[in-house]
Amino acid sequence: MSDAAPALRFSHVGLFVVDMARMVDFYSRVLGFTVTDRGRLGEAGLTFLSCEAREHHQLVLVEGRPPGLPDRIVNQVSFRVDTLGALLQFWRRIGREAPRDLVAVTHGNAWSVYFRDPEGNRLEVFTDTPWHVTQPVREPIDLDRDEAEILAETEAFCRARPGFRPMAEWQREVAARIAGQLVE
C-alpha cells in the first residue's frame, strides 16, 4: 500500500455569509452562477451554486458569518474564463456594478480582474496567457483596449521577464515533475 498523496483536483469553495439573498443575487446575476440546491443543515441555510452542469456545486454559501468580521479571511476565490475576449467582456460588465477594489493586472501568465463581493471577499476572474514567467508578478494593465493591443503589450512585457517561455513548455516541465513525484 502506498502512502503517496492522491491526485487531487479542486472542486468547490464554501463561504459563510451574512446576507444570503444579497450574496445569491450577486453570484447569480453578476457572475452567472446558477442555484443548484438549497436547504438547511441544523440552524444554517445553505445555497449551492455552479456554472458547470457536471459539478453539483462550485460554490456553497452558508449562513452564519458574524457581521463585522474583517474581509481578509480568505485571500481570494478565483474563476477562470476561456479567452481574453471573455475577460474583456467581463471587465465591462463588472465595471457597471462598481465593486470595491476593482483592478486589472497581468501576472505574465494570466490576465486578472480583482474585486470584492458584497461582503468583502476578494474575487479574481482570469484567463491564461500563452506565456510563463517566474512568479510572483503583478503589473497593472489597461483592459479598455482591443485584444490585439493587450496581447502585444503582454508578450513584450513577458519577454523581458525572468523565466520567459511558452506556457506549453512550462506545463510539460511541471507535468514531468508531478509524474516523478507519483512513484508508488
C-alpha positions in Angstrom: 0.0 0.0 0.0 1.4 3.4 -1.0 1.3 6.4 1.2 1.7 8.8 -1.8 -0.6 11.7 -1.9 -3.7 11.2 -4.0 -4.1 13.1 -7.3 -6.4 15.9 -6.1 -8.4 18.3 -8.2 -10.0 21.4 -6.9 -13.8 21.1 -6.6 -15.5 23.9 -4.7 -15.3 26.5 -2.0 -17.7 27.4 0.8 -18.2 30.9 2.2 -20.0 31.9 5.3 -22.3 34.8 4.6 -24.3 37.5 6.5 -27.0 38.3 3.9 -27.8 35.2 1.8 -30.2 36.9 -0.6 -27.7 39.6 -1.5 -24.9 37.2 -2.0 -27.0 34.8 -4.1 -28.1 37.7 -6.2 -24.5 38.8 -6.8 -23.1 35.4 -7.6 -26.0 34.5 -9.9 -26.8 37.9 -11.6 -23.2 39.3 -11.8 -21.1 36.2 -12.1 -23.5 33.9 -13.8 -23.8 31.1 -11.3 -27.0 29.0 -11.2 -28.6 27.9 -7.9 -28.5 24.1 -8.0 -29.8 23.3 -4.5 -30.9 25.0 -1.3 -31.6 23.7 2.2 -31.0 23.8 5.9 -28.4 21.9 7.9 -29.2 22.5 11.5 -29.7 26.2 12.0 -27.8 27.3 8.9 -29.3 27.8 5.5 -27.1 26.7 2.5 -27.3 27.7 -1.1 -25.3 25.6 -3.7 -24.3 27.3 -7.0 -22.5 26.1 -10.1 -21.5 27.2 -13.6 -21.0 23.7 -14.8 -23.7 21.0 -15.1 -21.2 18.3 -14.1 -20.5 20.0 -10.8 -23.3 19.9 -8.3 -21.7 23.0 -6.8 -18.6 25.0 -7.2 -19.7 27.4 -4.5 -21.7 26.9 -1.4 -22.9 29.9 0.6 -23.6 29.2 4.3 -25.5 31.4 6.7 -23.6 32.2 9.9 -20.9 34.7 9.2 -20.9 37.2 12.1 -21.4 40.8 10.9 -18.3 43.0 11.2 -15.6 40.4 10.6 -12.7 41.7 8.6 -12.7 40.9 4.9 -9.2 39.4 5.0 -10.2 35.9 6.0 -9.9 34.3 2.5 -7.1 35.7 0.3 -9.2 35.2 -2.9 -11.6 32.9 -4.8 -10.6 32.7 -8.4 -12.7 31.9 -11.5 -11.3 31.1 -15.0 -12.8 32.3 -18.3 -11.7 30.7 -21.6 -10.4 33.7 -23.5 -9.1 37.2 -23.3 -12.2 38.3 -25.2 -14.4 36.8 -22.5 -12.3 38.5 -19.8 -12.7 41.9 -21.6 -16.5 41.3 -21.7 -16.5 40.5 -18.0 -14.4 43.7 -17.3 -17.0 45.9 -18.9 -19.8 44.0 -17.1 -18.3 44.2 -13.6 -17.4 47.8 -14.1 -21.1 48.6 -14.3 -21.5 47.0 -10.8 -18.9 49.3 -9.4 -17.5 46.8 -6.9 -15.0 47.8 -4.3 -11.2 47.4 -5.1 -11.7 46.8 -8.8 -8.4 46.4 -10.5 -7.0 44.7 -13.7 -3.5 43.2 -13.7 -1.3 40.9 -15.7 0.7 38.2 -13.9 2.5 37.5 -17.2 1.0 34.0 -17.2 -2.6 35.4 -16.8 -4.7 38.5 -17.1 -6.8 39.0 -14.0 -9.6 41.2 -12.7 -9.8 41.5 -8.9 -12.7 42.9 -6.9 -14.7 42.4 -3.8 -18.1 40.7 -3.5 -20.8 42.5 -1.4 -19.5 41.1 1.8 -15.8 41.9 1.1 -14.5 38.6 -0.1 -11.8 39.2 -2.8 -12.6 37.6 -6.1 -10.5 37.1 -9.2 -11.7 36.4 -12.7 -8.8 35.5 -15.0 -7.7 33.9 -18.2 -4.3 32.4 -19.1 -1.8 34.0 -21.5 0.3 31.8 -23.8 3.4 32.5 -21.8 5.1 31.6 -18.5 7.3 34.0 -16.5 8.7 33.4 -13.0 6.2 34.3 -10.3 5.0 36.3 -8.5 4.2 39.2 -10.9 1.5 41.8 -10.6 1.5 44.6 -13.1 -1.4 47.0 -13.7 -2.9 46.6 -17.2 -5.5 48.7 -19.2 -8.3 46.4 -20.3 -10.1 49.2 -22.0 -8.2 48.4 -25.3 -8.6 45.8 -28.0 -7.4 42.3 -27.7 -4.5 42.6 -30.2 -3.0 45.6 -28.3 -3.3 43.9 -24.9 -1.8 40.7 -26.3 1.2 42.5 -27.9 1.9 44.6 -24.8 1.7 41.5 -22.6 4.1 39.5 -24.8 6.6 42.3 -24.8 6.3 42.5 -21.0 6.8 38.8 -20.6 9.8 38.5 -22.9 11.6 41.0 -20.7 10.9 38.9 -17.5 12.9 36.1 -15.9 11.8 32.6 -16.8 10.0 33.6 -20.1 8.9 30.7 -22.2 5.8 29.4 -23.9 3.2 28.1 -21.4 3.1 24.7 -23.1 6.8 24.2 -22.5 6.4 25.2 -18.8 3.4 22.8 -18.5 5.4 19.9 -19.9 8.2 20.5 -17.3 5.7 20.7 -14.4 3.9 17.5 -15.7 7.2 15.7 -15.7 8.0 16.9 -12.1 4.5 15.8 -10.9 4.8 12.4 -12.6 8.1 12.0 -10.9 6.5 12.5 -7.5 3.8 10.0 -8.1 6.0 7.0 -7.6 4.4 4.0 -5.9 
